[in-house]
């Protein structure tokens, strides 16, 4: 909540003479909804936000740093597959020092040698031998 309040304070410092700033604030704050979890830790997502986000009965809740994101599961899987392909194909580092780990995450088959059964010995062998 603190992070949102800090963001809100910054937005309120935008000049009222800026139509773009007013439009941005209007759109952002019109969808804001203060929620208090029930005894089981659940929150309700208002119908207008569910419709806007294309959410049905099933949801994908993902961690994203200091916040969570709520996605339609199909949309999340499509996004994840698309981003995985894009990150795996990049030559430059998206996050300095993390390139190898990110590539291993998005393309594990390229980071770990593939194994196949040697028909003669029935033991695993490396494909790159």
N, C-alpha and C positions, 0 to 999 in steps of 0.2 A: 504494500500500500504506500509505503514511503516513496518508492521509486515513481509511482504514478503521481503522487502529490508534488514531487520535485519537477516532474515533467509538466504538470499542470501549471505550476508557478512560472516556468519558463515560457509556456505558451501565452500566459496572461501578460507577459512583458512585451509581446509583439505589438507593434503599433496598430491602433484601431483604424488608422487611415489605409492600412493594407487590406484590400479586398481578399487577396489570397489567404492571408493570415486569418481573417474572419471566417472565410469559407472552410478552411482547415479545422479551426476550432469548432465550428458548428457541426460539421460532419463527425468529428471525433467524439465530442462530448454528447451528441445526441444518442450515441450507442453505449455510452458508459452506464454501468449498472453496478451499484454497490451490493455485494452479496455477503451474507453471513452463513457459514456452513451449518447444517443441521447437526443433530447429535451423532449421526453416522458419518459426518464429514462431507456430506453432499451439498452441492449448490444447484440452483435452477438456472437454466439458460433461457432468458425470455424468448418468446416465439419470434419476435422480429429479428433477433440476432441469430437464432437457429435457421431462419429462412435465409437471411443474408449470407450466412456461412455454408448453406446447403447441407445442414446437419439433419440426419435422420435419427433413428432409434439407437443405432450402434455408433460409437465414437472411438477415435484414437486420441489418447491423451499422451502427449510427449513432453519430455523435459527439454527446455531450451535456455540453458544458463540459469538465470535467477527467476525464471518464470516458466509457466506451462503453456502449451498451446493445445487447443482442442480442434481436431480435424475430422472430417468424414473419412472413414478408413480407406475407401477406394481412392479418394483424392490424395491422402497421405502416401499410399503405396506408389501411386503414379509419380508424385513429386519426388519421393525418395529414390525411385529408380532413375528418373531423369537427372536428378542432382548427382547421384552416384556415378552415372556415366560421364557427366560433365567434369566432376572432380577427378575421376580416374584418368581422363584424357589430358588433363592440364599438364603442361611441362613446368610452369612456374609454380611457386609455392603460394597457396592461398593463405596459410598461416605459417610464418617463418619457423622452421625447425620441426614441423609436423608432417611434412610431405610424405615420407615413407609410411608413417602410421596411417595417414588418411588413405593413401592408395591401398594399403593392406586391408583396410576396412571396406572400401568400396569395390575392390577387385581382389578378394582373398585368393583366387586361383592363380593370380600372377605373383603373389607374395610368398606362397607356400608351394613347394614343388609338388606336382601332381604324381600320384602313385598309380600303378597298374599292376595286375597280377602277372608274374612271369609264368607262362603256361608250363614250362618244364619243371620249375622248382616249387611252384605255388607260393612263392614268397613275394612280398611287395618289392618293386624296383622303381627307381626314379626315372621319370620320362626324359629328363634332360641329361641322362648318362650317355 
